[in-house]
């Protein structure tokens, strides 16, 4: 069984980065924590989580398909922070549940760099599971 500790980050796709930054920075008071312009990624601190903004015409943004619209996808994925455990234990558990994954990778999130993997919910939404730091 998994123990979810909280939301690590969520990822919005956009065609208007300045407007999104004006909203999340100017209106909501988030601060830019990390920028990777070559990838099209801006990460904003939102309390103990991150809000990632990905431009649709960037390498990361193109992975999500066309720009957000009424019948298109705007949320790229959500990331749940889960209690530390052995990677193979999580892989075995997901496999037992009939959930496929491509395995773990090192990724950046609200807790810094850590190991995570992607899965899909029944509706096709992408959910990233990130292991909390610490001994499993």
C-alpha positions in Angstrom: 0.0 0.0 0.0 1.2 3.5 -0.8 1.3 6.4 1.7 0.7 9.7 0.0 2.4 12.6 1.8 1.1 15.4 -0.4 1.2 17.0 -3.8 4.8 17.7 -4.9 4.0 19.6 -8.0 1.5 20.1 -10.9 2.3 21.0 -14.4 0.2 23.5 -16.5 0.7 23.9 -20.3 0.4 27.4 -21.8 0.5 29.4 -25.0 1.0 32.7 -23.0 3.8 32.4 -20.5 3.9 36.1 -19.6 0.2 36.0 -18.7 0.6 32.9 -16.7 3.6 34.4 -14.8 1.7 37.6 -14.2 -1.1 35.6 -12.7 0.9 33.2 -10.6 3.5 35.7 -9.5 1.6 39.0 -9.5 -1.8 37.8 -8.3 -1.0 34.7 -6.2 2.5 35.8 -5.0 4.4 32.7 -6.2 8.1 33.2 -6.8 10.2 31.7 -9.6 12.4 28.9 -8.2 13.9 27.5 -11.3 13.9 28.2 -15.1 14.9 25.9 -17.9 14.1 28.0 -21.0 15.7 25.6 -23.4 13.1 23.0 -22.2 10.3 25.5 -22.0 9.9 25.1 -18.2 9.4 27.7 -15.4 8.9 26.4 -11.9 7.2 28.5 -9.3 7.2 28.0 -5.5 3.7 27.6 -4.1 4.1 26.9 -0.4 5.6 23.4 0.0 4.8 22.5 -3.6 5.7 23.7 -7.1 3.6 24.9 -10.0 5.4 24.2 -13.2 4.5 26.1 -16.3 5.4 24.6 -19.7 5.1 26.5 -23.0 3.3 24.4 -25.6 5.8 25.2 -28.4 8.8 24.0 -26.3 10.3 20.5 -26.3 8.4 19.6 -23.1 5.2 21.3 -24.2 5.1 19.4 -27.5 5.0 16.1 -25.6 1.5 17.1 -24.4 0.1 17.6 -27.9 -1.6 20.7 -29.2 -2.3 23.8 -27.1 -4.9 23.8 -24.4 -8.4 24.4 -25.6 -11.9 23.2 -24.8 -11.2 19.7 -26.1 -7.5 19.7 -25.4 -5.3 19.0 -22.4 -4.0 21.8 -20.2 -2.7 19.9 -17.1 0.3 17.9 -18.2 0.5 15.8 -15.0 0.3 15.9 -11.2 3.0 14.6 -8.9 2.2 12.9 -5.6 4.9 12.7 -3.0 4.8 9.2 -1.5 6.5 7.7 1.6 10.0 6.4 1.0 10.2 2.8 -0.1 12.5 0.6 -2.2 12.0 1.3 -5.9 11.5 -2.4 -6.7 8.8 -2.7 -4.0 6.8 0.1 -5.7 7.4 -1.4 -9.2 6.2 -4.8 -7.9 3.2 -3.3 -6.3 2.2 -1.4 -9.4 2.7 -4.5 -11.5 0.4 -6.5 -9.2 -2.2 -3.8 -9.7 -1.9 -4.2 -13.5 -0.3 -0.7 -13.9 2.6 -0.4 -16.3 5.5 2.0 -16.0 8.7 2.7 -17.8 10.6 2.8 -14.5 12.3 5.4 -12.3 14.2 8.5 -13.3 15.8 11.4 -11.4 13.6 14.5 -11.6 13.3 17.9 -9.9 10.3 18.7 -7.7 9.2 20.7 -4.6 11.6 18.6 -2.4 14.5 19.0 -4.9 15.9 16.2 -7.0 14.5 12.7 -6.4 13.5 9.5 -7.9 10.0 9.2 -9.5 8.0 7.4 -12.2 5.0 8.1 -14.3 1.7 6.1 -14.4 -1.7 6.7 -16.0 -5.0 6.8 -14.2 -8.1 5.1 -15.9 -8.9 8.3 -17.7 -5.4 8.6 -19.1 -4.3 11.4 -16.8 -0.6 11.2 -16.0 0.3 10.8 -12.4 3.9 11.0 -11.2 4.8 9.2 -8.0 7.9 10.7 -6.3 9.6 8.9 -3.5 10.1 11.1 -0.4 13.8 11.4 0.6 14.9 9.2 3.4 15.5 5.6 4.2 12.8 3.3 2.9 
